[in-house]
């Protein structure tokens, strides 16, 4: 069983300022998290067969092994979920978040490409 800090759902809720014990929006969070996980899978991050969470028991280590070059995964998913769950009122702020997400996704792709290249050698 994973700990609270390892739980994908609980850590993303925390990044979005939602208490762990407040479950009214868990289905929404799970939907948005799974969407972000799918984005990461499309650039080669995570299990080849894909990955999705179902509840608070799904852990980060279930998705991807500890890899310092992929530390941005949690930030990317947290920000992606925030954009869906609680977007800013300002179109400027939304644009900045989208730009940050694009950059993080690009950097994660580069990091995954480096990891994949090392595995081939």
N, C-alpha and C positions, 0 to 999 in steps of 0.2 A: 504494500500500500504506500502510495506516495505521501510526502508531507505537504503541508499547506504551501510552503514556499516553492515546492516543485510542481504544484498543480497549475496547469495551463489556465484553466478557467479562473481560479482564484487569483492568480497573479495578474491576469488581464483585468479582472474586476477591480483589483487594487489600483492599477495604473489609471483606471477610469473613475477613481474615487467612489466606488461602490463597495460597501462593507461585505465581507465574505458571507455573513449570515443572512443577507438580504437576497432572496432568491427570486423575486418577482420578475426580474429581467434575464434570468439564466438562459431561457430558450433563445432570446434575442442574442445574448453574448455568444452562445454556442454556434448559432447560425453565422454570425459575423466572423468569429474565430475560424470556423471551418472554411469560410470564403478566403480568408487571408492565408490559411494553410494550403489551400489549393493554388493560390498565386505562387507561393514558395515552391510547391511541388512542380509547377510548370517551368521553373528555372533550374530544376534539378536538386532542390533541397528537400530532404526527408526521404522516406521509404519510396522505392520505385513504384509500388502499387498504390501509392497515395496514403493519406492519413486523415482521420477526423476524430474529434473528441465527442464524447457523449455526456460527460459529467465532470465533477471536480476530481475524480480519481485518475484522469488521464494526465500524465506527467510530461514535462519537457523532454526527459530522457527517452520517453516512448517515441517521440517525434524525431529527434536527432541527438546523437551522442554529443557529449561536451566537446566543443571545438571553439577555442577563443576567437578564431577568425569569423565565426558566425554569431558573435555576441549581439549583433543588431536584430536578430530574429525577434526577440521579445519586444524591443522598441517598435519594430515595424508592425507587428501584430497589434500591439497596444494602440498605436497611432491610427492604424487602419480601422480598428474597432471603434475608436473614439469618433472618427469621421462619420461613421454610420450611426452610432448610438447617440452621440451628443455633439453634433457639428456646431462650430462657431456661428454666430449670427452674421458676422462680417464675411463678405465674399473674398476680401483680401486675405483674411485669416485662413479661409478654406483653401485658397490658392497656394498659400505658403505651406499648409499641411500636405497638399497634393504634391507640391514640388519636393518636399522633404521625403515623402513616401517613394517617389520616383527615384530619388538619389539613393535612398537606402536599398531599394530593390536592385538597382544597378550595382551597387557595391557588394551586396550579398551574392549576386550572380558572379561577379568577378572572383570573390572569395571561394565560391563553390567550384568555379572553373579551376582555380589553383589547387584545391583539394583533390579534385578529380584527376588532374594532371599528375600529381604526386602518386596517386594510386596506380597509375598506368606504368610508371617508371619502376 
